[in-house]
Amino acid sequence: MKFIETLKNIYRIEELRSRILFTLGLILVYRFGSFVVLPGIDPNGLDKLATQADSGLLSLINMFSGGAFANASVFALGIMPYISASIVIQLFGIAIPYFQRLQKEGESGRKKITQITRFLTVLICAAQAPGYLKNLQFQIPEAIIVNTGFFWFSSIIILIAGTMFVMWLGERITDKGIGNGISFIIMIGIIANFPAALFQEFGMRMEGAGGLIVFLVEMVMLLVIITLSILLVQGTRRIPVQYAKRVVGNKQYGGVRQYLPLKVNAAGVMPIIFAQALMFIPLTFAGFSTTDNVSWFVTTFSDFTSFGYNLVYALLIIAFTYFYTAITMNPQQIADELKRNGGFIPGIKPGKKTAEFIDNVMSRITLPGSLFLAFVAILPALAMLSQVSNQFAYFYGGTSLLIIVGVILDTLQQIESHLLNRHYDGLMKTGRIKGRSSSGLTSSSI
């Protein structure tokens, strides 16, 4: 079988084998840390925290942390503070000239940006850790064995150190392992919840809520949605680019035609993350109001399956897809790079006309991409309305599914590159695997 032969080829390549084993080792360390409870907390009294993390925003945080949030673990804050810091730095790169200069300084600028992101991660953790402990005290005060100032100080330090350690694990996976470490850790956290959600859904169906046939239909639908998500991640529009002939000495360069790949979904999952953050802001302010006029508003926007919530959510995702595509894909910069390298789009004048043409193409292909992204984002709500359990429904779309698909494709692409470089067959007979970074000019932020 080709699959067995491929595994043998992977094992024969010492560097690839070492990278995979190194990655698996660090993942085991991360999963072990997700069950190490904070000192001073009784692990037997965390049932209320687990119940709280079953729905709403906290369920997403708990899912991304691989259950560490509900376990009151030393990794309870997970990698999300680092992701938040990275998003903030990205936005600074648009609005603040200092960060724009750093982005143009190459490797030295990248190192400074990385250092600033780490400091900002510490600040975000320092702000979130007291909030996490306060919620813990409010939900299950009996779980805190000794509620003293030293407990609070030590727990805050441990939560900050836990997030920084997870970030370090991600960086080590990127450097010496396989795949993007930060994205890989997020994906492992999401997948860790899948077996429990699958067994819960299977048990519910076996108890009479549809039976085995309905469960099998749900699995087929899940496979269809995963296929559609792969198409969304890999979808590109290729623009032909002709390079002019240049003669340097006795050698001739250029004169070939290549293709400029523009992603249908250049924004990745960022529009969903931005939209989710905004959807919780009005609900938070409404909670401070004591009037009856906001009761309908609170009822609608606290129900993830309501029509009003999902309509506004989808519109925000479409708007943010255009916004994030505009700030990550600069048509003028692409046109300048083509002109600098002697390239041009046939029938289009170099310079401003090329930038306008690329901008028009991006606007056209972003529309179906944004609609598809919005549809994938609201699929979990549709699954819940179809009587699928909440935990299992999250795997039918949204941020979790797109992250899983994107990270798996990126990882498989790296493995395939190692195989092809050693003259072994790739993973696919029909063509090379295209990850997020291979199908566009910029890689995804997550």
C-alpha positions in Angstrom: 0.0 0.0 0.0 1.2 3.5 -0.8 0.4 4.8 2.7 2.6 2.1 4.3 5.4 2.9 1.8 5.1 6.6 2.5 5.5 5.9 6.3 8.6 3.9 5.6 10.0 6.7 3.5 9.3 9.2 6.2 11.1 6.9 8.7 14.1 6.5 6.4 14.7 10.3 6.4 16.6 10.9 9.6 16.0 14.7 9.8 12.3 14.3 9.1 12.0 11.5 11.6 13.8 13.5 14.3 11.6 16.5 13.7 8.4 14.5 13.9 9.5 12.8 17.2 10.7 16.1 18.6 7.3 17.7 17.8 5.4 14.8 19.4 7.5 15.0 22.5 6.8 18.7 23.0 3.1 18.1 22.4 3.1 15.5 25.1 4.7 18.0 27.5 2.0 20.5 26.6 -0.9 18.1 27.1 0.6 16.9 30.4 0.8 20.6 31.6 -2.9 21.1 30.7 -3.8 18.8 33.6 -1.4 20.2 36.2 -3.7 22.2 38.5 -2.6 25.5 40.0 -1.1 25.1 43.5 -3.6 25.9 46.2 -6.7 24.7 44.3 -8.6 21.6 45.0 -9.1 19.7 41.7 -12.1 17.9 43.1 -14.2 21.1 43.2 -13.8 22.2 39.6 -17.2 20.9 38.3 -18.8 24.3 38.2 -15.9 25.8 36.2 -16.2 22.9 33.7 -20.0 23.7 33.4 -19.3 27.4 32.9 -16.8 26.5 30.1 -19.4 24.5 28.2 -21.0 27.4 26.5 -20.4 31.0 25.3 -17.1 32.7 24.9 -15.5 30.6 27.7 -16.2 27.5 25.7 -14.1 28.8 22.8 -11.3 29.8 25.2 -11.4 26.4 26.9 -11.4 24.7 23.5 -8.3 26.6 22.3 -6.5 25.8 25.5 -7.2 22.1 25.2 -9.4 22.0 28.3 -6.7 23.7 30.5 -9.1 26.6 31.3 -11.7 24.3 32.9 -8.9 22.3 34.7 -7.6 25.5 36.4 -4.2 24.4 35.0 -0.9 26.2 34.9 -1.6 26.6 31.2 -5.2 27.9 31.8 -4.6 31.1 29.8 -3.3 29.0 26.9 -1.7 30.6 23.8 -4.4 33.1 23.2 -2.7 36.1 25.0 0.2 35.6 22.5 -2.3 35.5 19.6 -4.0 38.7 20.9 -0.6 40.4 21.2 0.3 39.3 17.6 -3.0 40.8 16.3 -2.3 44.1 18.1 1.2 44.3 16.7 -0.2 43.6 13.2 -2.6 46.5 13.5 0.2 48.7 14.8 2.0 47.9 11.6 -0.7 49.6 9.7 -1.2 52.7 11.7 2.1 53.4 13.5 5.1 54.5 11.3 7.7 52.9 13.8 6.3 49.4 13.3 6.0 50.0 9.5 9.8 50.8 9.5 10.5 47.6 11.5 8.5 45.5 9.0 10.8 46.8 6.2 14.1 46.2 8.1 14.2 42.5 7.3 15.5 40.0 9.9 16.6 42.6 12.4 13.1 44.3 12.3 11.4 40.9 12.6 13.4 40.1 15.8 12.4 43.5 17.3 8.8 42.9 16.5 9.0 39.4 18.1 10.5 40.9 21.2 7.8 43.5 21.5 5.1 40.9 20.9 6.6 38.9 23.8 6.5 41.9 26.2 3.0 42.6 25.2 2.0 39.0 25.8 3.3 39.3 29.4 1.2 42.5 29.9 -1.9 40.8 28.5 -1.4 37.8 30.7 -0.9 40.1 33.7 -4.3 41.6 33.0 -6.1 38.4 32.3 -4.7 36.3 35.2 -6.4 38.2 38.0 -9.6 38.1 36.0 -9.3 34.3 35.7 -8.7 33.9 39.4 -11.5 36.3 40.3 -13.9 34.2 38.2 -12.6 31.1 39.9 -13.2 32.6 43.3 -16.8 33.7 42.3 -17.7 30.4 40.7 -16.2 27.9 43.1 -14.8 29.6 46.3 -14.6 26.3 48.0 -12.0 25.1 45.5 -9.5 27.6 46.7 -7.8 26.0 49.7 -6.1 29.1 51.2 -7.3 32.4 49.7 -4.4 34.6 50.7 -2.4 37.3 49.0 0.5 34.9 48.5 -1.9 32.5 46.6 -3.0 35.4 44.3 0.6 36.6 43.7 2.0 33.1 43.0 -0.9 32.1 40.9 -0.6 35.2 38.7 3.1 34.5 38.2 2.5 30.9 37.4 -0.3 31.7 34.8 2.0 34.2 33.1 4.9 31.7 33.1 2.6 29.0 31.8 1.6 31.0 28.8 5.2 32.0 28.1 6.3 28.4 28.4 3.6 27.3 25.9 4.8 30.1 23.6 8.4 28.8 24.0 7.2 25.3 23.1 5.6 26.7 19.9 8.8 28.4 18.9 10.8 25.3 19.5 8.4 23.3 17.3 8.8 25.8 14.5 12.6 25.8 14.8 13.3 22.1 15.3 10.0 20.3 14.7 7.5 20.1 11.9 4.9 22.8 11.0 4.2 26.1 12.6 4.5 25.6 16.3 2.0 28.2 17.6 -0.7 27.0 15.1 0.1 23.4 15.9 -0.4 23.9 19.6 -3.8 25.6 18.9 -4.8 22.7 16.7 -3.8 20.1 19.3 -5.9 22.0 21.9 -8.9 21.9 19.6 -8.5 18.3 18.6 -8.1 17.2 22.3 -11.8 18.0 22.8 -12.9 16.0 19.7 -12.9 12.4 21.2 -15.0 13.4 24.2 -17.4 15.4 22.0 -17.7 12.5 19.5 -18.5 9.9 22.3 -21.0 12.3 23.8 -22.8 12.7 20.5 -22.7 9.0 19.9 -24.1 8.2 23.3 -26.8 10.8 22.9 -27.9 9.2 19.5 -27.7 5.7 20.9 -30.1 6.7 23.8 -32.8 7.4 21.3 -32.2 10.8 19.8 -32.0 9.6 16.2 -30.1 6.4 16.5 -27.1 5.1 14.6 -28.4 6.3 11.2 -28.5 9.9 12.3 -25.0 9.6 13.8 -23.7 8.3 10.5 -25.4 11.1 8.6 -23.7 13.6 10.9 -20.3 12.1 10.2 -20.9 12.2 6.4 -21.9 15.9 6.7 -18.8 16.5 8.8 -16.6 15.0 6.0 -18.4 17.2 3.4 -17.8 20.3 5.5 -14.2 19.5 5.9 -13.8 19.1 2.2 -15.4 22.5 1.6 -13.1 24.0 4.2 -10.1 22.5 2.3 -11.3 24.2 -0.9 -11.7 27.5 1.0 -8.2 27.3 2.4 -6.6 26.2 -0.9 -8.6 28.3 -3.4 -6.6 30.6 -5.5 -6.9 32.8 -8.7 -3.8 32.7 -10.8 -2.8 35.8 -12.8 -0.3 35.2 -15.7 2.9 37.3 -15.3 5.4 37.7 -18.2 9.0 38.5 -17.4 10.9 40.7 -19.9 14.2 39.4 -21.4 17.4 40.7 -20.0 20.9 40.2 -21.3 23.7 40.3 -18.7 27.1 39.7 -20.3 26.6 36.6 -22.5 23.7 35.2 -20.5 20.0 35.8 -21.1 17.5 36.1 -18.2 13.7 36.3 -18.1 11.4 35.9 -21.0 9.3 33.3 -19.2 5.7 33.3 -18.1 4.8 32.5 -14.5 1.6 32.9 -12.4 0.8 35.2 -9.5 -1.4 33.3 -7.1 -4.1 35.4 -5.3 -5.9 33.6 -2.5 -9.7 33.5 -2.5 -9.5 33.8 1.3 -6.4 35.8 2.0 -7.6 36.8 5.5 -7.6 33.3 6.9 -9.6 33.0 10.1 -8.9 36.5 11.3 -12.3 37.9 10.3 -14.0 35.3 12.4 -11.8 36.1 15.4 -12.5 39.9 15.0 -16.2 39.3 14.6 -16.4 37.1 17.6 -14.6 39.7 19.8 -17.0 42.5 18.6 -20.1 40.3 19.1 -19.4 40.1 22.9 -18.8 43.8 23.4 -22.4 45.1 23.2 -23.6 42.2 25.3 -21.1 43.1 28.0 -22.3 46.7 28.1 -25.9 45.6 28.1 -25.3 43.5 31.2 -24.7 46.8 33.1 -28.1 48.2 32.2 -31.1 47.8 34.5 -33.8 48.9 32.0 -36.2 46.6 30.3 -35.5 48.1 26.9 -32.4 46.0 26.4 -34.1 42.7 27.4 -34.8 41.8 23.7 -31.2 42.8 22.8 -29.7 40.6 25.5 -32.0 37.7 24.7 -31.1 37.8 21.0 -27.3 38.3 21.3 -26.9 35.8 24.1 -28.4 33.1 21.9 -25.7 31.8 19.4 -28.4 30.1 17.4 -30.7 33.1 16.9 -31.3 34.6 13.5 -30.3 38.1 14.6 -27.1 37.0 16.1 -26.0 35.0 13.1 -27.0 37.7 10.6 -25.0 40.4 12.3 -22.1 37.9 12.8 -22.1 36.9 9.1 -22.1 40.6 8.0 -19.2 41.4 10.3 -17.2 38.5 8.9 -17.8 39.7 5.3 -16.8 43.3 6.3 -13.7 42.1 8.2 -12.7 39.8 5.3 -12.5 42.8 3.0 -10.7 44.9 5.7 -8.1 42.3 6.6 -7.5 41.4 2.9 -6.9 45.1 2.2 -4.3 45.5 5.0 -2.4 42.2 4.2 -2.5 42.3 0.4 -1.1 45.6 -0.9 -1.7 45.8 -4.7 0.7 48.7 -5.1 3.5 46.8 -3.4 2.9 43.8 -5.5 2.9 45.9 -8.7 6.2 47.6 -7.6 7.8 44.2 -7.0 6.8 43.0 -10.4 8.1 46.1 -12.1 11.4 45.9 -10.1 11.9 42.3 -11.3 11.1 43.0 -14.9 7.6 41.4 -14.7 4.3 42.6 -16.1 0.8 41.4 -16.6 0.1 40.9 -20.3 -2.2 43.7 -21.6 -1.7 45.8 -18.4 0.7 48.7 -18.1 3.2 48.3 -15.3 2.9 50.5 -12.2 -0.4 52.1 -11.3 -2.5 50.3 -13.9 -1.2 46.9 -12.6 -2.0 47.9 -9.0 -5.6 48.8 -10.1 -6.0 45.5 -12.0 -4.8 43.4 -9.0 -7.0 45.4 -6.7 -10.0 44.8 -8.9 -9.3 41.0 -9.1 -8.8 40.8 -5.3 -12.2 42.6 -4.8 -14.0 40.2 -7.1 -12.5 37.0 -5.6 -12.8 38.2 -2.0 -16.7 38.4 -2.3 -17.3 34.7 -2.8 -14.5 33.9 -0.3 -16.1 36.2 2.4 -19.5 34.7 1.8 -18.1 31.2 2.1 -16.2 32.1 5.2 -19.4 33.6 6.8 -21.3 30.4 5.9 -18.6 28.2 7.5 -18.6 30.4 10.6 -22.3 30.0 11.2 -22.4 26.3 10.5 -22.0 25.4 14.2 -25.2 27.3 15.0 -27.0 25.5 12.2 -25.7 22.2 13.6 -27.0 23.1 17.1 -30.4 23.9 15.6 -30.3 20.4 14.0 -30.1 18.9 17.6 -26.3 18.3 17.4 -24.7 18.6 20.9 -23.0 21.9 21.5 -19.4 20.4 21.9 -19.7 18.4 18.7 -21.3 21.2 16.8 -18.2 23.4 17.1 -16.3 21.0 14.8 -18.8 21.6 12.0 -17.3 25.0 11.1 -16.1 28.2 12.6 -12.6 29.1 13.7 -11.8 25.6 15.0 -12.4 23.7 11.8 -10.5 26.2 9.6 -7.5 26.2 12.0 -7.4 22.4 11.9 -7.6 22.2 8.1 -5.1 24.9 7.6 -2.5 23.6 10.1 -2.8 20.0 8.8 -2.3 21.1 5.2 0.7 23.2 6.2 2.3 20.3 8.1 1.6 17.8 5.3 3.2 20.3 2.8 6.4 20.4 4.9 6.5 16.6 5.1 6.0 16.3 1.4 8.8 18.8 0.7 11.2 16.6 2.7 10.1 13.6 0.7 10.5 15.2 -2.6 13.9 16.7 -1.8 15.1 13.1 -1.1 13.6 11.9 -4.4 10.8 10.0 -2.7 7.2 10.1 -3.9 5.0 12.8 -2.4 1.9 12.2 -0.3 -0.4 12.8 -3.2 -0.4 11.2 -6.7 -2.6 13.9 -8.2 -0.4 16.9 -7.4 1.5 18.7 -4.6 -0.3 19.6 -1.4 -1.1 23.3 -1.1 -1.0 24.8 2.4 -1.9 28.3 3.4 1.5 29.7 2.8 1.9 28.0 -0.6 -1.2 29.4 -2.1 -0.7 33.1 -1.6 1.8 35.8 -1.1 1.4 36.0 2.7 0.9 33.2 5.1 -1.9 33.1 7.6 -1.4 34.8 11.0 -2.5 31.7 12.8 
